[in-house]
Amino acid sequence: MTRIVIVGGGPAGYEAALVAAQLDADVTVVEAEGAGGACVLSDCVPSKTFIASSDVVTGYRDTDRFGVHSGGLEAVTVDARAVNERVKNLAQAQSNDIHNKLLKAGVTFVAGTARLGADTLGHTHRVEITPASGDTPYSVDASTVLIATGATPRVLPSAVPDGERILDWRQLYDLPELPEHLIVIGSGVTGAEFASAYLAMGVRVTLVSSRDRVMPHEDADAAQAIERVFRSRGMTILNNARGNAVRRTADGVEVELSGGGTVTGSHALIAVGSVPNTEGLGLEEYGVAVAKGGYVTVDRVSRTNVPGIYAAGDCTGVLALASVAAMQGRIAMWHALGEAVQPLRLRTVAANAFTDPELATVGVSQNDVDAGRVPAREVMLTLAGNARAKMADLGDGFVKLFCRPASGQVVGGVVVSPKASELILPITLAVENNMTVDQLAHTITIYPSLSGSITEAARQLMLHEPE
Ligand SMILES: Cc1cc2nc3c(=O)[nH]c(=O)nc-3n(C[C@H](O)[C@H](O)[C@H](O)COP(=O)(O)OP(=O)(O)OC[C@H]3O[C@@H](n4cnc5c(N)ncnc54)[C@H](O)[C@@H]3O)c2cc1C
């Protein structure tokens, strides 16, 4: 029986373990925090659960316009303790579910930490395990090792989180009350999501963005549309302003900005990215190639340069998404266990910012097209003309579609709308299956529906034979 040790039990690690167990390997997962890893216990799952509460508040916005007198947002109160308790309970329950699933699949789950051992024994790798229980450390020899150790919030030396006023995103759920004035430093997807959620909950929010717009790596039209919504709802956005340092004051925080000047608030959230958890794993001593920034170098089947050692997920820096981490982990196991395997394809990965409205993207980007990397025709339809959007009073969103100039093959798209994460699927299917705009356009959608805007965009991209 092939023995496999997986270091890290997040989506990369636990999905890999399930695949390996299905293929009858002897699998051990060593995880420091709990099944599901940071994704389930402190990052993705908690943040989306928190956003589910902010969405409930959003439902009370402007109800009068629908002829419903709810008292409006002013009448809504948010019990931060209850919200945070729900977040933590749900995350723990999800972790327990994953733990049970692993055990049922026959995986050995060890609570503790692991690192590569000093010596190699031919084609076998030695992993040193330190159990969290305090039991004596021991070694396990395995033919395959998967490094799936994830990442940790980046800490700015001049703004070290203290868990009280200066916070990273993992500490937010311990706050006993909602912040009075939250300053979010970093306007990438994580910063924007929390800024959006706290704003919805009635918190005064200042978002400090080092670039000229929020979510600078996302589609510019989409990011600008969302920035407009944020501003219209009262968020202060400081563009081209880096948060250089954060200091505690008597009753809050003071953020020093790069261009000079300061901004004060009650709390600061530092959301300036993550660093891979690859230190202390013995990688370099073992000869495993680690790139700049500490990311483990892997190929498209998750192999490192050392035979038998694979890596997957955020520790590889390939694309920091749970969906991608899980696929990298599965691919590693299929490859290691001799199954037919398709190398990782990032072309069809859909991604979503869970702001309000949401921003979903798939395939080629506007940047690719504008830079001439991908020849494409495009159309952008605002939701303002969509009947369903009018009924729901959604004026802020749009659908954008990219296709090949001659064949009309759909190569990408962007959706800004509530639940864009769900609406992006038809475009993802089209990109994945090389469908053309004609095929999309001939699909009959529900009337009225937001998805109708996707087929309408496709219709506008159909080429007509000149008369
Ligand atoms: C706030 C936030 C929101 C996010 N939202 C989304 C989202 O909506 N959708 C999405 O797709 N992605 C989201 N992500 C990204 C997603 O969480 C990550 O891509 C995903 O967690 C990566 O999975 P992983 O298995 O690589 O690592 P992780 O989930 O980080 O798990 C790795 C685990 O390994 C453990 N570990 C580390 N070192 C050792 C060791 N030596 N021994 C034993 N265990 C060790 C760690 O404790 C950790 O629990 C979000 C990220 C953040 C920060």
The ligand as an SDF file (V2000), in Angstrom:
LIG
                    3D

 53 58  0  0  0  0  0  0  0  0999 V2000
  -10.4450   36.4700    4.3220 C   0  0  0  0  0  0  0  0  0  0  0  0
  -10.3260   35.4750    3.2140 C   0  0  0  0  0  0  0  0  0  0  0  0
  -11.4250   35.1180    2.4930 C   0  0  0  0  0  0  0  0  0  0  0  0
  -11.3150   34.1780    1.4740 C   0  0  0  0  0  0  0  0  0  0  0  0
  -12.4220   33.8690    0.7460 N   0  0  0  0  0  0  0  0  0  0  0  0
  -12.3300   32.9780   -0.2640 C   0  0  0  0  0  0  0  0  0  0  0  0
  -13.4630   32.6740   -1.0490 C   0  0  0  0  0  0  0  0  0  0  0  0
  -14.5460   33.2160   -0.8500 O   0  0  0  0  0  0  0  0  0  0  0  0
  -13.3370   31.7510   -2.0290 N   0  0  0  0  0  0  0  0  0  0  0  0
  -12.1380   31.1270   -2.2850 C   0  0  0  0  0  0  0  0  0  0  0  0
  -12.0630   30.2870   -3.1900 O   0  0  0  0  0  0  0  0  0  0  0  0
  -11.0430   31.4090   -1.5610 N   0  0  0  0  0  0  0  0  0  0  0  0
  -11.1150   32.3190   -0.5570 C   0  0  0  0  0  0  0  0  0  0  0  0
  -10.0020   32.6320    0.1690 N   0  0  0  0  0  0  0  0  0  0  0  0
   -8.7440   31.9390   -0.1240 C   0  0  0  0  0  0  0  0  0  0  0  0
   -8.7340   30.5500    0.5290 C   0  0  0  0  0  0  0  0  0  0  0  0
   -9.0370   30.6740    1.9010 O   0  0  0  0  0  0  0  0  0  0  0  0
   -7.3750   29.9140    0.3340 C   0  0  0  0  0  0  0  0  0  0  0  0
   -7.0520   29.9060   -1.0300 O   0  0  0  0  0  0  0  0  0  0  0  0
   -7.3710   28.4820    0.8820 C   0  0  0  0  0  0  0  0  0  0  0  0
   -7.5170   28.5300    2.2630 O   0  0  0  0  0  0  0  0  0  0  0  0
   -6.0980   27.7580    0.5180 C   0  0  0  0  0  0  0  0  0  0  0  0
   -6.1600   26.4680    1.0170 O   0  0  0  0  0  0  0  0  0  0  0  0
   -4.8450   25.6950    1.5020 P   0  0  0  0  0  0  0  0  0  0  0  0
   -5.2730   24.2810    1.7060 O   0  0  0  0  0  0  0  0  0  0  0  0
   -3.7350   25.9760    0.5920 O   0  0  0  0  0  0  0  0  0  0  0  0
   -4.4320   26.3670    2.8750 O   0  0  0  0  0  0  0  0  0  0  0  0
   -5.1510   26.6840    4.2540 P   0  0  0  0  0  0  0  0  0  0  0  0
   -6.6210   26.7280    4.1390 O   0  0  0  0  0  0  0  0  0  0  0  0
   -4.4370   27.8900    4.7360 O   0  0  0  0  0  0  0  0  0  0  0  0
   -4.7600   25.4460    5.1610 O   0  0  0  0  0  0  0  0  0  0  0  0
   -3.4250   25.1340    5.4540 C   0  0  0  0  0  0  0  0  0  0  0  0
   -3.3390   24.5610    6.8540 C   0  0  0  0  0  0  0  0  0  0  0  0
   -2.0310   24.0220    7.0700 O   0  0  0  0  0  0  0  0  0  0  0  0
   -1.7070   24.1960    8.4270 C   0  0  0  0  0  0  0  0  0  0  0  0
   -0.2580   24.1080    8.6050 N   0  0  0  0  0  0  0  0  0  0  0  0
    0.6780   25.0250    8.2690 C   0  0  0  0  0  0  0  0  0  0  0  0
    1.9010   24.5690    8.5570 N   0  0  0  0  0  0  0  0  0  0  0  0
    1.7450   23.3430    9.0890 C   0  0  0  0  0  0  0  0  0  0  0  0
    2.6450   22.3690    9.5920 C   0  0  0  0  0  0  0  0  0  0  0  0
    3.9630   22.5650    9.5790 N   0  0  0  0  0  0  0  0  0  0  0  0
    2.1430   21.2280   10.0620 N   0  0  0  0  0  0  0  0  0  0  0  0
    0.7980   21.0090   10.0810 C   0  0  0  0  0  0  0  0  0  0  0  0
   -0.0960   21.8970    9.6210 N   0  0  0  0  0  0  0  0  0  0  0  0
    0.3680   23.0440    9.1290 C   0  0  0  0  0  0  0  0  0  0  0  0
   -2.2530   25.5700    8.7430 C   0  0  0  0  0  0  0  0  0  0  0  0
   -2.4730   25.6910   10.1330 O   0  0  0  0  0  0  0  0  0  0  0  0
   -3.5430   25.5920    7.9470 C   0  0  0  0  0  0  0  0  0  0  0  0
   -4.6420   25.2320    8.7630 O   0  0  0  0  0  0  0  0  0  0  0  0
  -10.0770   33.5850    1.1810 C   0  0  0  0  0  0  0  0  0  0  0  0
   -8.9440   33.9540    1.9100 C   0  0  0  0  0  0  0  0  0  0  0  0
   -9.0680   34.8980    2.9100 C   0  0  0  0  0  0  0  0  0  0  0  0
   -7.8340   35.2800    3.6630 C   0  0  0  0  0  0  0  0  0  0  0  0
  1  2  1  0
  2  3  1  0
  2 52  2  0
  3  4  2  0
  4  5  1  0
  4 50  1  0
  5  6  2  0
  6  7  1  0
  6 13  1  0
  7  8  2  0
  7  9  1  0
  9 10  1  0
 10 11  2  0
 10 12  1  0
 12 13  2  0
 13 14  1  0
 14 15  1  0
 14 50  1  0
 15 16  1  0
 16 17  1  0
 16 18  1  0
 18 19  1  0
 18 20  1  0
 20 21  1  0
 20 22  1  0
 22 23  1  0
 23 24  1  0
 24 25  2  0
 24 26  1  0
 24 27  1  0
 27 28  1  0
 28 29  2  0
 28 30  1  0
 28 31  1  0
 31 32  1  0
 32 33  1  0
 33 34  1  0
 33 48  1  0
 34 35  1  0
 35 36  1  0
 35 46  1  0
 36 37  1  0
 36 45  1  0
 37 38  2  0
 38 39  1  0
 39 40  1  0
 39 45  2  0
 40 41  1  0
 40 42  2  0
 42 43  1  0
 43 44  2  0
 44 45  1  0
 46 47  1  0
 46 48  1  0
 48 49  1  0
 50 51  2  0
 51 52  1  0
 52 53  1  0
M  END
$$$$
